[in-house]
Amino acid sequence: MIDVRVLFASLGTHGHTYPLLPLAAAARDAGHEVTFATGEGFAETLRAQGFEPVATGMPVFDGFLAALRIRFDTDSPEGLTPEQLSELPQIVFGQVMPQRIFDQLQPVLDRVRPDLVVQEISNYGAGLAATKAGIPTICHGVGRDTPDELTRSIEDEVGRLAAQLGIDLPPGRIDAFGNPFLDIYPPSLQEPAFRSRPERYEMRPVPFTERPDVPDWVLARTRSRPLVYLTLGTSSGGTVEVLRAAIDGLATLDVDVLVAGGPSLDLTQLGEVPTNVRLESWVSQAALLPHVDLVVHHGGSGTTIGAFGAGVPQLSFPWAGDSFANAQAVAQAKAGDHLPPDGVNAEAVADAARRLIADESYRTAAKAVAAEIAAMPAPDEVARRLPEFAAGRAA
């Protein structure tokens, strides 16, 4: 097999960086030279995995500040209407972030001279830079396709930026820039139109964790009653009020509850919790899921796919982005349920959780999705084909 130089490029958040790490690790183990471009906060994690980190992008907060200046000539959202604020995401992710990453990657591409770029689907700047440089590229998905109005408006912004940069784009969707696509979503639950797109290759989603440890109290449990895992993710819009409502509802059941706060939540804001609820500032989700009977979460792709892969029923609170598409997939699989944003209260959470735990059909359906995921090609199988992608010969 011919060794190749591969540049992985993702936006600098857990939900966009971690899904690419299994393939990057498989590429490294196969003897390929791996460079990984993402937010500077992931440098230590990447070095620990043996990758050369390259800092690109900017904090999302800074991106929104830049968008405020571009669209409304202000540094504060104060006084802006919800309709005006809704215009900002397309500028952040379709203009500000892509332009910054495009500029940052120019010298990196010249220095590293990769044979192949693996572009995370939301990293349009990397796709533009690779297209401009004429470097073979594959697009790495992180979840279910979301051909909604926001996605279309972001891609329209990217198209305008490409024209300004003198980059000719192929017709159709901009997400993969006309390149092959690696799809990690369970195929039976992917959008049908997306599933039939040309040059789509399936790859098994493998959860990545920095520390594969599980709290001692979880391992010491006798499993005499169900364990519920409650999380609102690493960067979701979930509020303390939503988390507290979920805790209050779950605590009324004969279950144990593990609440993972994540990096953006101060657990002291939750106040006192019932005796059957444990708060953890961080937990290895991948290591925890095999011990869990129900996952209650924000609807993010990482948690949704993780629960699918572990064969665990799930209850989600979709609120934005791809969380609604994921909730639809869970419902389609009959592997769980969801509550609308205005329907998350203690009573509703308790009723839904009780039903999902008691009715074994949900776990049976979740295990069927887990079996489907297990049958997808593993990252090491895809890694062996990277030289073909670099040469444009994959079929």
VODO-253059 format. One record per residue (C-alpha): residue in three letters; residue number from 1; x, y, z. Coordinates in nm, 3 decimals, decimal comma, m for minus. Example, Ala and Ser with C-alpha at 12.3 -4.5 7.8 and 13.67 -1.06 7.14 Angstrom:
BEGIN
{pt "ALA"; 1; {1,230; m0,450; 0,780}} {pt "SER"; 2; {1,367; m0,106; 0,714}} 
END
This chain:
BEGIN
{pt "MET"; 1; {0,000; 0,000; 0,000}} {pt "ILE"; 2; {0,120; 0,350; m0,081}} {pt "ASP"; 3; {0,150; 0,584; 0,219}} {pt "VAL"; 4; {m0,009; 0,927; 0,172}} {pt "ARG"; 5; {m0,005; 1,259; 0,353}} {pt "VAL"; 6; {m0,354; 1,336; 0,483}} {pt "LEU"; 7; {m0,481; 1,664; 0,623}} {pt "PHE"; 8; {m0,796; 1,635; 0,836}} {pt "ALA"; 9; {m0,985; 1,963; 0,886}} {pt "SER"; 10; {m1,283; 2,025; 1,113}} {pt "LEU"; 11; {m1,454; 2,307; 1,294}} {pt "GLY"; 12; {m1,320; 2,346; 1,647}} {pt "THR"; 13; {m1,598; 2,189; 1,853}} {pt "HIS"; 14; {m1,630; 1,841; 2,004}} {pt "GLY"; 15; {m1,923; 1,749; 1,781}} {pt "HIS"; 16; {m1,729; 1,836; 1,466}} {pt "THR"; 17; {m1,378; 1,721; 1,564}} {pt "TYR"; 18; {m1,431; 1,396; 1,753}} {pt "PRO"; 19; {m1,621; 1,214; 1,472}} {pt "LEU"; 20; {m1,312; 1,247; 1,247}} {pt "LEU"; 21; {m1,063; 1,110; 1,501}} {pt "PRO"; 22; {m1,136; 0,737; 1,447}} {pt "LEU"; 23; {m1,050; 0,762; 1,075}} {pt "ALA"; 24; {m0,749; 0,981; 1,154}} {pt "ALA"; 25; {m0,628; 0,717; 1,402}} {pt "ALA"; 26; {m0,686; 0,441; 1,150}} {pt "ALA"; 27; {m0,492; 0,638; 0,889}} {pt "ARG"; 28; {m0,207; 0,688; 1,136}} {pt "ASP"; 29; {m0,202; 0,316; 1,220}} {pt "ALA"; 30; {m0,199; 0,232; 0,849}} {pt "GLY"; 31; {0,124; 0,427; 0,811}} {pt "HIS"; 32; {m0,014; 0,746; 0,659}} {pt "GLU"; 33; {0,116; 1,086; 0,771}} {pt "VAL"; 34; {m0,164; 1,271; 0,947}} {pt "THR"; 35; {m0,199; 1,644; 1,013}} {pt "PHE"; 36; {m0,514; 1,768; 1,187}} {pt "ALA"; 37; {m0,644; 2,124; 1,153}} {pt "THR"; 38; {m0,908; 2,237; 1,401}} {pt "GLY"; 39; {m0,958; 2,476; 1,693}} {pt "GLU"; 40; {m0,654; 2,543; 1,909}} {pt "GLY"; 41; {m0,832; 2,400; 2,214}} {pt "PHE"; 42; {m0,788; 2,050; 2,074}} {pt "ALA"; 43; {m0,409; 2,068; 2,033}} {pt "GLU"; 44; {m0,330; 1,863; 2,345}} {pt "THR"; 45; {m0,581; 1,593; 2,252}} {pt "LEU"; 46; {m0,441; 1,569; 1,900}} {pt "ARG"; 47; {m0,079; 1,548; 2,014}} {pt "ALA"; 48; {m0,174; 1,271; 2,257}} {pt "GLN"; 49; {m0,310; 1,078; 1,959}} {pt "GLY"; 50; {0,013; 1,127; 1,763}} {pt "PHE"; 51; {m0,120; 1,388; 1,520}} {pt "GLU"; 52; {0,040; 1,719; 1,422}} {pt "PRO"; 53; {m0,215; 1,983; 1,529}} {pt "VAL"; 54; {m0,274; 2,299; 1,329}} {pt "ALA"; 55; {m0,487; 2,573; 1,487}} {pt "THR"; 56; {m0,758; 2,708; 1,256}} {pt "GLY"; 57; {m1,090; 2,881; 1,291}} {pt "MET"; 58; {m1,208; 3,093; 1,582}} {pt "PRO"; 59; {m1,437; 3,058; 1,884}} {pt "VAL"; 60; {m1,801; 3,055; 1,777}} {pt "PHE"; 61; {m1,867; 3,355; 2,003}} {pt "ASP"; 62; {m1,607; 3,556; 1,810}} {pt "GLY"; 63; {m1,769; 3,446; 1,488}} {pt "PHE"; 64; {m2,103; 3,586; 1,600}} {pt "LEU"; 65; {m1,939; 3,914; 1,703}} {pt "ALA"; 66; {m1,789; 3,942; 1,356}} {pt "ALA"; 67; {m2,128; 3,867; 1,201}} {pt "LEU"; 68; {m2,291; 4,139; 1,411}} {pt "ARG"; 69; {m2,039; 4,389; 1,278}} {pt "ILE"; 70; {m2,084; 4,275; 0,918}} {pt "ARG"; 71; {m2,464; 4,269; 0,918}} {pt "PHE"; 72; {m2,564; 4,536; 1,171}} {pt "ASP"; 73; {m2,245; 4,739; 1,235}} {pt "THR"; 74; {m2,260; 4,673; 1,610}} {pt "ASP"; 75; {m2,078; 4,474; 1,878}} {pt "SER"; 76; {m2,391; 4,397; 2,077}} {pt "PRO"; 77; {m2,712; 4,208; 2,000}} {pt "GLU"; 78; {m2,902; 4,441; 2,233}} {pt "GLY"; 79; {m3,202; 4,591; 2,061}} {pt "LEU"; 80; {m3,204; 4,344; 1,772}} {pt "THR"; 81; {m3,521; 4,150; 1,700}} {pt "PRO"; 82; {m3,533; 3,767; 1,694}} {pt "GLU"; 83; {m3,577; 3,791; 1,316}} {pt "GLN"; 84; {m3,259; 3,996; 1,286}} {pt "LEU"; 85; {m3,065; 3,762; 1,513}} {pt "SER"; 86; {m3,177; 3,467; 1,299}} {pt "GLU"; 87; {m2,975; 3,614; 1,011}} {pt "LEU"; 88; {m2,645; 3,569; 1,196}} {pt "PRO"; 89; {m2,579; 3,191; 1,174}} {pt "GLN"; 90; {m2,563; 3,191; 0,794}} {pt "ILE"; 91; {m2,306; 3,473; 0,807}} {pt "VAL"; 92; {m2,101; 3,300; 1,079}} {pt "PHE"; 93; {m2,086; 2,958; 0,914}} {pt "GLY"; 94; {m2,116; 3,062; 0,551}} {pt "GLN"; 95; {m1,887; 3,364; 0,545}} {pt "VAL"; 96; {m1,688; 3,449; 0,861}} {pt "MET"; 97; {m1,564; 3,101; 0,952}} {pt "PRO"; 98; {m1,498; 2,985; 0,594}} {pt "GLN"; 99; {m1,303; 3,302; 0,508}} {pt "ARG"; 100; {m1,089; 3,273; 0,825}} {pt "ILE"; 101; {m1,013; 2,903; 0,772}} {pt "PHE"; 102; {m0,949; 2,950; 0,400}} {pt "ASP"; 103; {m0,689; 3,216; 0,479}} {pt "GLN"; 104; {m0,530; 3,009; 0,757}} {pt "LEU"; 105; {m0,502; 2,693; 0,549}} {pt "GLN"; 106; {m0,322; 2,849; 0,252}} {pt "PRO"; 107; {0,026; 2,836; 0,413}} {pt "VAL"; 108; {m0,053; 2,500; 0,576}} {pt "LEU"; 109; {m0,129; 2,340; 0,240}} {pt "ASP"; 110; {0,191; 2,485; 0,097}} {pt "ARG"; 111; {0,394; 2,348; 0,389}} {pt "VAL"; 112; {0,232; 2,008; 0,441}} {pt "ARG"; 113; {0,158; 1,940; 0,073}} {pt "PRO"; 114; {m0,110; 1,679; 0,153}} {pt "ASP"; 115; {m0,204; 1,416; m0,101}} {pt "LEU"; 116; {m0,559; 1,418; 0,038}} {pt "VAL"; 117; {m0,778; 1,648; 0,248}} {pt "VAL"; 118; {m1,053; 1,505; 0,470}} {pt "GLN"; 119; {m1,297; 1,793; 0,509}} {pt "GLU"; 120; {m1,554; 1,780; 0,788}} {pt "ILE"; 121; {m1,888; 1,866; 0,631}} {pt "SER"; 122; {m1,934; 2,199; 0,812}} {pt "ASN"; 123; {m1,579; 2,317; 0,744}} {pt "TYR"; 124; {m1,652; 2,501; 0,420}} {pt "GLY"; 125; {m1,327; 2,697; 0,448}} {pt "ALA"; 126; {m1,127; 2,376; 0,419}} {pt "GLY"; 127; {m1,331; 2,270; 0,119}} {pt "LEU"; 128; {m1,268; 2,605; m0,049}} {pt "ALA"; 129; {m0,895; 2,593; 0,027}} {pt "ALA"; 130; {m0,856; 2,238; m0,105}} {pt "THR"; 131; {m1,060; 2,320; m0,417}} {pt "LYS"; 132; {m0,850; 2,630; m0,483}} {pt "ALA"; 133; {m0,529; 2,427; m0,444}} {pt "GLY"; 134; {m0,657; 2,139; m0,659}} {pt "ILE"; 135; {m0,602; 1,880; m0,383}} {pt "PRO"; 136; {m0,817; 1,564; m0,387}} {pt "THR"; 137; {m1,071; 1,581; m0,104}} {pt "ILE"; 138; {m1,329; 1,365; 0,067}} {pt "CYS"; 139; {m1,606; 1,509; 0,282}} {pt "HIS"; 140; {m1,661; 1,348; 0,623}} {pt "GLY"; 141; {m2,016; 1,366; 0,760}} {pt "VAL"; 142; {m2,099; 1,397; 1,129}} {pt "GLY"; 143; {m2,471; 1,312; 1,129}} {pt "ARG"; 144; {m2,794; 1,306; 0,935}} {pt "ASP"; 145; {m2,833; 1,529; 0,632}} {pt "THR"; 146; {m3,031; 1,845; 0,713}} {pt "PRO"; 147; {m3,145; 2,006; 0,386}} {pt "ASP"; 148; {m3,332; 2,278; 0,573}} {pt "GLU"; 149; {m3,361; 2,652; 0,516}} {pt "LEU"; 150; {m3,061; 2,734; 0,737}} {pt "THR"; 151; {m2,837; 2,487; 0,555}} {pt "ARG"; 152; {m2,944; 2,628; 0,219}} {pt "SER"; 153; {m2,879; 2,986; 0,335}} {pt "ILE"; 154; {m2,534; 2,890; 0,464}} {pt "GLU"; 155; {m2,448; 2,720; 0,136}} {pt "ASP"; 156; {m2,569; 3,027; m0,053}} {pt "GLU"; 157; {m2,326; 3,239; 0,152}} {pt "VAL"; 158; {m2,045; 2,992; 0,076}} {pt "GLY"; 159; {m2,128; 3,013; m0,294}} {pt "ARG"; 160; {m2,098; 3,392; m0,285}} {pt "LEU"; 161; {m1,767; 3,367; m0,099}} {pt "ALA"; 162; {m1,636; 3,118; m0,354}} {pt "ALA"; 163; {m1,720; 3,359; m0,635}} {pt "GLN"; 164; {m1,532; 3,638; m0,454}} {pt "LEU"; 165; {m1,231; 3,408; m0,419}} {pt "GLY"; 166; {m1,242; 3,313; m0,787}} {pt "ILE"; 167; {m1,328; 2,950; m0,714}} {pt "ASP"; 168; {m1,552; 2,764; m0,959}} {pt "LEU"; 169; {m1,782; 2,524; m0,779}} {pt "PRO"; 170; {m1,957; 2,222; m0,930}} {pt "PRO"; 171; {m2,336; 2,236; m0,964}} {pt "GLY"; 172; {m2,558; 2,107; m0,685}} {pt "ARG"; 173; {m2,504; 2,095; m0,310}} {pt "ILE"; 174; {m2,193; 2,272; m0,186}} {pt "ASP"; 175; {m2,146; 2,054; 0,126}} {pt "ALA"; 176; {m1,890; 1,816; m0,031}} {pt "PHE"; 177; {m1,778; 2,048; m0,315}} {pt "GLY"; 178; {m1,849; 1,769; m0,563}} {pt "ASN"; 179; {m1,616; 1,527; m0,382}} {pt "PRO"; 180; {m1,677; 1,176; m0,241}} {pt "PHE"; 181; {m1,867; 1,166; 0,088}} {pt "LEU"; 182; {m1,806; 0,951; 0,399}} {pt "ASP"; 183; {m2,141; 0,892; 0,571}} {pt "ILE"; 184; {m2,138; 0,772; 0,935}} {pt "TYR"; 185; {m2,517; 0,780; 0,989}} {pt "PRO"; 186; {m2,711; 0,451; 1,001}} {pt "PRO"; 187; {m2,811; 0,406; 0,635}} {pt "SER"; 188; {m3,173; 0,310; 0,702}} {pt "LEU"; 189; {m3,221; 0,640; 0,889}} {pt "GLN"; 190; {m3,032; 0,871; 0,654}} {pt "GLU"; 191; {m3,232; 1,106; 0,430}} {pt "PRO"; 192; {m3,334; 0,893; 0,126}} {pt "ALA"; 193; {m3,225; 1,155; m0,130}} {pt "PHE"; 194; {m2,890; 1,191; 0,042}} {pt "ARG"; 195; {m2,844; 0,814; 0,062}} {pt "SER"; 196; {m2,872; 0,787; m0,315}} {pt "ARG"; 197; {m2,617; 1,057; m0,396}} {pt "PRO"; 198; {m2,320; 0,946; m0,609}} {pt "GLU"; 199; {m1,985; 0,866; m0,448}} {pt "ARG"; 200; {m2,130; 0,819; m0,101}} {pt "TYR"; 201; {m1,933; 0,573; 0,111}} {pt "GLU"; 202; {m2,053; 0,436; 0,443}} {pt "MET"; 203; {m1,827; 0,419; 0,748}} {pt "ARG"; 204; {m1,909; 0,289; 1,093}} {pt "PRO"; 205; {m1,926; 0,566; 1,356}} {pt "VAL"; 206; {m1,680; 0,480; 1,632}} {pt "PRO"; 207; {m1,703; 0,686; 1,952}} {pt "PHE"; 208; {m1,384; 0,863; 2,056}} {pt "THR"; 209; {m1,296; 0,931; 2,417}} {pt "GLU"; 210; {m0,989; 1,079; 2,578}} {pt "ARG"; 211; {m1,034; 0,890; 2,906}} {pt "PRO"; 212; {m1,226; 0,562; 2,886}} {pt "ASP"; 213; {m1,308; 0,555; 3,257}} {pt "VAL"; 214; {m1,651; 0,520; 3,416}} {pt "PRO"; 215; {m1,743; 0,648; 3,764}} {pt "ASP"; 216; {m1,677; 0,380; 4,027}} {pt "TRP"; 217; {m2,032; 0,399; 4,157}} {pt "VAL"; 218; {m2,165; 0,299; 3,813}} {pt "LEU"; 219; {m1,944; m0,010; 3,804}} {pt "ALA"; 220; {m2,040; m0,099; 4,162}} {pt "ARG"; 221; {m2,414; m0,091; 4,094}} {pt "THR"; 222; {m2,608; m0,415; 4,124}} {pt "ARG"; 223; {m2,831; m0,305; 3,832}} {pt "SER"; 224; {m3,133; m0,366; 4,055}} {pt "ARG"; 225; {m3,292; m0,063; 3,891}} {pt "PRO"; 226; {m3,239; 0,120; 3,561}} {pt "LEU"; 227; {m2,964; 0,377; 3,504}} {pt "VAL"; 228; {m3,059; 0,692; 3,313}} {pt "TYR"; 229; {m2,790; 0,909; 3,156}} {pt "LEU"; 230; {m2,885; 1,277; 3,125}} {pt "THR"; 231; {m2,675; 1,520; 2,920}} {pt "LEU"; 232; {m2,726; 1,840; 2,725}} {pt "GLY"; 233; {m2,400; 1,795; 2,535}} {pt "THR"; 234; {m2,078; 1,993; 2,515}} {pt "SER"; 235; {m2,207; 2,301; 2,334}} {pt "SER"; 236; {m2,585; 2,281; 2,318}} {pt "GLY"; 237; {m2,834; 2,555; 2,385}} {pt "GLY"; 238; {m2,978; 2,361; 2,675}} {pt "THR"; 239; {m3,041; 2,579; 2,980}} {pt "VAL"; 240; {m3,012; 2,508; 3,349}} {pt "GLU"; 241; {m3,391; 2,527; 3,363}} {pt "VAL"; 242; {m3,428; 2,246; 3,107}} {pt "LEU"; 243; {m3,175; 2,030; 3,288}} {pt "ARG"; 244; {m3,340; 2,095; 3,623}} {pt "ALA"; 245; {m3,684; 2,004; 3,484}} {pt "ALA"; 246; {m3,543; 1,677; 3,350}} {pt "ILE"; 247; {m3,376; 1,599; 3,683}} {pt "ASP"; 248; {m3,695; 1,669; 3,876}} {pt "GLY"; 249; {m3,895; 1,442; 3,649}} {pt "LEU"; 250; {m3,648; 1,153; 3,637}} {pt "ALA"; 251; {m3,593; 1,164; 4,013}} {pt "THR"; 252; {m3,956; 1,064; 4,073}} {pt "LEU"; 253; {m3,892; 0,728; 3,904}} {pt "ASP"; 254; {m3,735; 0,418; 4,056}} {pt "VAL"; 255; {m3,410; 0,475; 3,868}} {pt "ASP"; 256; {m3,056; 0,600; 3,920}} {pt "VAL"; 257; {m2,969; 0,914; 3,725}} {pt "LEU"; 258; {m2,624; 1,025; 3,611}} {pt "VAL"; 259; {m2,610; 1,387; 3,496}} {pt "ALA"; 260; {m2,307; 1,489; 3,288}} {pt "GLY"; 261; {m2,261; 1,863; 3,302}} {pt "GLY"; 262; {m2,011; 1,916; 3,020}} {pt "PRO"; 263; {m1,748; 2,190; 2,985}} {pt "SER"; 264; {m1,990; 2,483; 2,966}} {pt "LEU"; 265; {m2,208; 2,414; 3,270}} {pt "ASP"; 266; {m2,139; 2,504; 3,633}} {pt "LEU"; 267; {m2,305; 2,218; 3,822}} {pt "THR"; 268; {m2,355; 2,434; 4,130}} {pt "GLN"; 269; {m2,624; 2,618; 3,934}} {pt "LEU"; 270; {m2,843; 2,308; 3,964}} {pt "GLY"; 271; {m2,863; 2,335; 4,342}} {pt "GLU"; 272; {m2,946; 2,035; 4,560}} {pt "VAL"; 273; {m3,049; 1,716; 4,381}} {pt "PRO"; 274; {m3,241; 1,409; 4,503}} {pt "THR"; 275; {m3,050; 1,112; 4,645}} {pt "ASN"; 276; {m3,097; 0,898; 4,332}} {pt "VAL"; 277; {m2,926; 1,163; 4,113}} {pt "ARG"; 278; {m2,548; 1,192; 4,075}} {pt "LEU"; 279; {m2,380; 1,493; 3,914}} {pt "GLU"; 280; {m2,059; 1,448; 3,714}} {pt "SER"; 281; {m1,872; 1,738; 3,554}} {pt "TRP"; 282; {m1,738; 1,503; 3,288}} {pt "VAL"; 283; {m1,796; 1,141; 3,189}} {pt "SER"; 284; {m1,670; 0,919; 2,907}} {pt "GLN"; 285; {m1,991; 0,880; 2,712}} {pt "ALA"; 286; {m1,852; 0,596; 2,501}} {pt "ALA"; 287; {m1,752; 0,397; 2,809}} {pt "LEU"; 288; {m2,073; 0,477; 2,997}} {pt "LEU"; 289; {m2,335; 0,391; 2,735}} {pt "PRO"; 290; {m2,308; 0,009; 2,767}} {pt "HIS"; 291; {m2,416; 0,047; 3,133}} {pt "VAL"; 292; {m2,717; 0,268; 3,057}} {pt "ASP"; 293; {m3,086; 0,183; 3,018}} {pt "LEU"; 294; {m3,203; 0,519; 2,880}} {pt "VAL"; 295; {m3,029; 0,827; 2,739}} {pt "VAL"; 296; {m3,201; 1,164; 2,788}} {pt "HIS"; 297; {m3,031; 1,435; 2,585}} {pt "HIS"; 298; {m3,035; 1,746; 2,366}} {pt "GLY"; 299; {m3,060; 1,569; 2,030}} {pt "GLY"; 300; {m2,702; 1,625; 1,915}} {pt "SER"; 301; {m2,559; 1,389; 1,655}} {pt "GLY"; 302; {m2,282; 1,255; 1,876}} {pt "THR"; 303; {m2,515; 1,144; 2,153}} {pt "THR"; 304; {m2,784; 1,024; 1,912}} {pt "ILE"; 305; {m2,541; 0,809; 1,714}} {pt "GLY"; 306; {m2,371; 0,691; 2,034}} {pt "ALA"; 307; {m2,700; 0,572; 2,181}} {pt "PHE"; 308; {m2,789; 0,403; 1,851}} {pt "GLY"; 309; {m2,453; 0,225; 1,848}} {pt "ALA"; 310; {m2,496; 0,104; 2,205}} {pt "GLY"; 311; {m2,852; m0,013; 2,141}} {pt "VAL"; 312; {m2,999; 0,214; 2,410}} {pt "PRO"; 313; {m3,341; 0,384; 2,388}} {pt "GLN"; 314; {m3,333; 0,763; 2,396}} {pt "LEU"; 315; {m3,547; 1,062; 2,486}} {pt "SER"; 316; {m3,439; 1,392; 2,333}} {pt "PHE"; 317; {m3,523; 1,760; 2,368}} {pt "PRO"; 318; {m3,455; 1,896; 2,016}} {pt "TRP"; 319; {m3,398; 2,269; 2,015}} {pt "ALA"; 320; {m3,194; 2,373; 1,708}} {pt "GLY"; 321; {m2,976; 2,261; 1,418}} {pt "ASP"; 322; {m2,967; 1,889; 1,346}} {pt "SER"; 323; {m3,142; 1,794; 1,672}} {pt "PHE"; 324; {m3,482; 1,789; 1,499}} {pt "ALA"; 325; {m3,351; 1,564; 1,220}} {pt "ASN"; 326; {m3,204; 1,330; 1,482}} {pt "ALA"; 327; {m3,531; 1,323; 1,675}} {pt "GLN"; 328; {m3,709; 1,230; 1,353}} {pt "ALA"; 329; {m3,461; 0,946; 1,297}} {pt "VAL"; 330; {m3,514; 0,811; 1,648}} {pt "ALA"; 331; {m3,890; 0,818; 1,596}} {pt "GLN"; 332; {m3,852; 0,650; 1,257}} {pt "ALA"; 333; {m3,648; 0,371; 1,416}} {pt "LYS"; 334; {m3,903; 0,341; 1,700}} {pt "ALA"; 335; {m3,603; 0,353; 1,933}} {pt "GLY"; 336; {m3,724; 0,640; 2,152}} {pt "ASP"; 337; {m3,918; 0,963; 2,163}} {pt "HIS"; 338; {m3,872; 1,339; 2,200}} {pt "LEU"; 339; {m4,036; 1,636; 2,368}} {pt "PRO"; 340; {m4,084; 1,970; 2,188}} {pt "PRO"; 341; {m3,895; 2,275; 2,319}} {pt "ASP"; 342; {m4,204; 2,411; 2,494}} {pt "GLY"; 343; {m4,300; 2,070; 2,633}} {pt "VAL"; 344; {m4,003; 1,995; 2,857}} {pt "ASN"; 345; {m4,132; 1,983; 3,213}} {pt "ALA"; 346; {m4,087; 1,741; 3,501}} {pt "GLU"; 347; {m4,416; 1,558; 3,449}} {pt "ALA"; 348; {m4,368; 1,514; 3,073}} {pt "VAL"; 349; {m4,010; 1,390; 3,119}} {pt "ALA"; 350; {m4,115; 1,141; 3,386}} {pt "ASP"; 351; {m4,403; 1,006; 3,177}} {pt "ALA"; 352; {m4,190; 0,963; 2,865}} {pt "ALA"; 353; {m3,895; 0,807; 3,050}} {pt "ARG"; 354; {m4,120; 0,565; 3,236}} {pt "ARG"; 355; {m4,272; 0,447; 2,910}} {pt "LEU"; 356; {m3,939; 0,412; 2,727}} {pt "ILE"; 357; {m3,789; 0,206; 3,009}} {pt "ALA"; 358; {m4,091; m0,018; 3,065}} {pt "ASP"; 359; {m4,169; m0,097; 2,700}} {pt "GLU"; 360; {m3,903; m0,342; 2,581}} {pt "SER"; 361; {m3,988; m0,274; 2,216}} {pt "TYR"; 362; {m3,783; 0,046; 2,228}} {pt "ARG"; 363; {m3,469; m0,140; 2,335}} {pt "THR"; 364; {m3,534; m0,407; 2,072}} {pt "ALA"; 365; {m3,558; m0,137; 1,804}} {pt "ALA"; 366; {m3,243; 0,036; 1,933}} {pt "LYS"; 367; {m3,051; m0,291; 1,920}} {pt "ALA"; 368; {m3,159; m0,338; 1,559}} {pt "VAL"; 369; {m3,000; m0,003; 1,472}} {pt "ALA"; 370; {m2,689; m0,105; 1,667}} {pt "ALA"; 371; {m2,661; m0,418; 1,454}} {pt "GLU"; 372; {m2,692; m0,208; 1,139}} {pt "ILE"; 373; {m2,412; 0,019; 1,257}} {pt "ALA"; 374; {m2,191; m0,277; 1,348}} {pt "ALA"; 375; {m2,223; m0,403; 0,989}} {pt "MET"; 376; {m2,094; m0,077; 0,837}} {pt "PRO"; 377; {m1,730; m0,068; 0,715}} {pt "ALA"; 378; {m1,489; 0,010; 0,998}} {pt "PRO"; 379; {m1,256; 0,313; 0,985}} {pt "ASP"; 380; {m0,953; 0,090; 0,924}} {pt "GLU"; 381; {m1,121; m0,047; 0,610}} {pt "VAL"; 382; {m1,175; 0,306; 0,483}} {pt "ALA"; 383; {m0,820; 0,407; 0,582}} {pt "ARG"; 384; {m0,681; 0,139; 0,352}} {pt "ARG"; 385; {m0,861; 0,311; 0,064}} {pt "LEU"; 386; {m0,722; 0,659; 0,127}} {pt "PRO"; 387; {m0,456; 0,620; m0,146}} {pt "GLU"; 388; {m0,740; 0,548; m0,391}} {pt "PHE"; 389; {m0,921; 0,866; m0,286}} {pt "ALA"; 390; {m0,595; 1,061; m0,316}} {pt "ALA"; 391; {m0,554; 0,929; m0,670}} {pt "GLY"; 392; {m0,920; 0,983; m0,756}} {pt "ARG"; 393; {m0,969; 0,613; m0,820}} {pt "ALA"; 394; {m1,221; 0,516; m0,550}} {pt "ALA"; 395; {m1,524; 0,332; m0,682}} 
END
